[in-house]
Amino acid sequence: MTTASSGDAGIYAFGMVFLFVAMWFVTTALLPKLTGWAELEKHHPDVDEAAIQTFRFHGFYLGKQKLGASYRGCVTFEVCQNGLRVRVWKVFAPLSRPIFIRWDRLVVEEARVFGLSGARMKLGPQGDYWMTIGGGTARKIAQASGGAFAPPASG
């Protein structure tokens, strides 16, 4: 029976950490491509505009057709004079940039997620991508925007 030396244990520990970091990076780099965030970066590039109000630790569900992903608690919404800036924390999207959705290019409709009210924003060149946010987040954004963001009344 042989025992592993402390050098072998160190190499094993380093290998496990390296494997975890590599898998994390690949996953967080591929997710924006799969959900459409990378496409939205092209059609809604960020602009240099000061935020009126910032909402941190929020989330959304982003997708196209039936493919999507939930970003919970790792999203920041910044309400600006001319639009809404959305950014995902760098640790969860290291290669992604914020997007800036102009109020005049934003289509908002009612959404139901597990029976709860929310708002669905149609985004992209033909509105074929959608970002769904909770009702509470939608109300906060609407209030901060002075009515520029108008979520539908929930019934």
N, C-alpha and C positions, 0 to 999 in steps of 0.2 A: 504494500500500500504506500503510495507516494502522497506527499503533502505539497501544496502550492507554497512557493516562497512569497515573501512580502513584495518582491519585485513583480511577480506574476499577478498578484492581487491589484497592484497599482496599475499595471497595464490593462487589466480587465476593467477596473473602475474608469480609467480614462476612456477606454473603448466604449463603455456604456454611455458615458456622458457625451462623447462625440456622436454616437449613433442617435441619441435623443435630440441633440441640437440639430443635427442634419435632417432628421425626420420632421422636426418642428419647422425648420426653415422651408423645406420642400412643401409641406402642407400649407403653410401660410403664404407661400409664393404662388401656389396653384389655385387656392381658393378664390382670389380675386378674378382670375381668368375664367373659372368655371361659373361664377355667379354673375358676371357681367360688370364688375367694378372697373376692370381695366378698360372696357368699352366706354363706360360712363366718364372715365377720366378724359377721354378724347372729346366727347360731346359736351361735357360740363367742366371745362378746366377751371381751376381755382383762380381767383382774382385777388388783388391786393386791396381789400376793403375791410375796414374796422368792424368788429362785431359789436352789435348793440347789446346783445345778451348771449351768454354761453350756457349750454346745458350739457353737463358731463355725466358719465356713467349711465347712458341710455343705450338703447339697442334698436335694431330693425331686422326685418327679414327681407333679403334681397334676392331677386331671381328673374328668370325669363322662362315663360311657359311653366313647366312643372319642376324645373331644376332650380334650386335655391339653397340658401344657407342663412342661419340665424346668427346674428352678431349681438350677443347679450352683454350689456354692461361695459362694453369696450368702445363705445361710439360717443363722439362729441358733436353736438349740433350747435352751430353759431348762427344766430339770426343777425343779418346785416340789412342795411337800407335797401339794397337791390336784390337780395336773394338769401338763400340758405346754404351755408357751408357745412358739409358733412365730412367728418374725418374718423378713420378707424385708428385706434392706438397703434403705434409703430411695432410694438411687440407682437401684435396679432396680424399685422399686414406690413412687414418691413419694406416691401418694394412699392407700396401703394401711396398715391398722393391724394390730398383732399379733393373733393369735388365741390363746385359752386353752382347751385341750381337757381337760375334767375326766376323771380316771381312770375314774370310774364311767360315763362316757358314751362310752368308747373301746372300739371293737371292732377287734381286731388279728388278721390272718390271714397265712398264709405267702404270699410273692410270689416269683416268679422273673423276673428281669430279665436278659436276655441270658445265661441259664444260671446266674446268680449268685443266691444266696439274699438275701432281704430281707424286709421286713415291710410290709404294706398296712393302713393305718388307714382304716376306713369312717367318714365324717364327714357332717355335715349333718343336716337334719331327719329324713330317712328312711334315712340311711346311703348315699345315692346318689352322694356325692362320695368320692373315695379319694385318699389321699396315700401314695405308696410311697417308702420309705427303704431304704438299703442295710443289709445284715446287720451290718456293723461299727457303724454309727450306732445301729441297734436295740439291739445288745448294750450299748453305752455308756449309752443312755437307761434300759434295764432295770436295769442295775447301780446307776445313780445314783438311780433311783426306789425302790429297795429292793423290787423285785418288783411294784410297782403297774402298771408297763408290762410286759406279758408277751408278748413275741414268740413265735410258735410255733417249736418246735425244727426246725431245717433238717435235711433228710435227704440 
